[in-house]
Amino acid sequence: MNSMLGRYAAFAMVAAMQAGAVTLAYGQPPVAPGAAAGPPQNRGDYGPGSPAEGPGDAASASVDLPVLYVTSVEILRATADPKIDVVSVTGLAASEGWYFPQLVPTYAGKPFDNVLDLQLIATAPVQSQLAGGFVPVSAVFPLEPGHPFKGVRVRAADNAISVLQVPGSNRSAVQANDCKDCLGKRFAPAGQAQPGEQGVVRQEDLPKVLRVIRPSDGIRGADQDPDRLTLITDDNGIIVEAFWE
């Protein structure tokens, strides 16, 4: 079974490459006419992706990480020979700058519950990205004919979706505030504001991994997490900057 899962990962890579025109279009911002294609460049005011680093430094620092959310999982069964099942997944990256989304097994070996466990990952941005809204991504993963799986579970950074029949599908609506309109509003820690209160960004409505930096706060450590939202506030709690880093 270890070798089978290894072949699944290889098939997923091939499928992702074959479908690159589709998946990359979801994971990257539009390319202006005449501009060179490639990983998107964005403002690097925060963290190691700053303009002081050369292209080689940025490329060598890129890593594949789970995207923020998975939103739908569908297992499709082909009607023509060879009759294979294909896992089709959509999700949301935290920001622009993520590219090459793909599905990979979470672990090797036969799953005890016969549910194939996958992760929706992508190449993460090497620079901090301004909070401009979640970005849709998608990927596919073909299963070998005669596979033993009764279903699929797909994980992202903040959630997971299971489909426990083949063929089958499942969806999950993401209610989190993507913070594209946070600037100029007051940040309210958990339990300190009512739902729908005007001019307020509630902690309960934001993604799970959050860092709030107030005027008197220092910044300890150099760890980066492209799935972590950082808010900088003034003395009145007004959000003056929002970015993923």
Buried (B, 14 or more C-beta within 10 A) or exposed (E): EEEBBEEBBEBBBEBBEEBEEEBBBBBBEEEEEEEEEEBBBBEBBBBBBBEEBEEEEBEEBBEBBBBBBBBBBBBBEEEEEEEBBBBBBBBBBBBBBBBBBBBBBBEEEEBEEEBBBBBBBBBBBBBBBBBBEBBBBBBBBBBBEEBEBBBBBBBBBBBBBBBBEBEBEBEBEBEBBBBEEBBEBBBBEEEBBEEEEEEBBBBEBBBEBEEBBEEEEEEEEEEBBBBBBBBBBEEEBBBEBBBBB
